[in-house]
Amino acid sequence: MDEGTFAELVADALDSLPDEFLARMENVQVTIEDWPSREDLEEVGLSLRDKSSLLGLYHGVPLTRRDTFYSALPDRITIYQKPIERLAGNDEDDIREQVRHTVIHEIAHYYGISDERLDELGYD
């Protein structure tokens, strides 16, 4: 899938979120990369051979950990195109669903929701 089409899927996923989630998101940049970097993999305890397993990554301080004096560069959510395509295959509907799932997952981290809690909620 070309970059432009994939970017549209990410934008569609963001646009599909309820307004109450979007209204509280401040200073968050969403980017798309082909693959996770070595540093991104190390941040989550993965090696280079596991690069296909990282679909997205939230970089920042979750809202639940901030105090009134918090000030920083924009938080960043990175969506990794090639691992998503590898997982979903060539079907655009499957890619669209995986993109939406990944975007929701990473935004949940922005709000301070852990992977364990996401699993409990069915967003594994």
Steps between C-alpha positions, in 0.01 A plus 500: 500500500638843418582750775215736410233233525641374829508857636133535406420186700676649804312830455171310465574308819564825688187660355291201609578550868235650725525876544554468876826312436624742239405809701737403785793416275741789506850536365504156334662437165407187303767381258536206265825309453569197285667303779584556867854622567746306713443755778121456483537123521740526794258735678240221512748217558509356149791410273543578132373155406169594669448814290186358336328468837500872588203663326498833680666684786401782733791729593424731788369535852144364545240744629468298820867568588505873438488765767399865475856601408528259207643661188669316217543457129202346325419142587528279196312199375680307227313254281721248318370426151698190398432293814129579473496399134694182577251406772185595306605373158396665176134556582433873540209441739722289726772768488241770578377302804854437626590869458191601698577245771862622522402869512250431781761295686762777488253774591399288799863515615485880473207486742699275734334168422748212532541204267363277775183709530464509120516120500225490762290730282557282192750730325793263511 
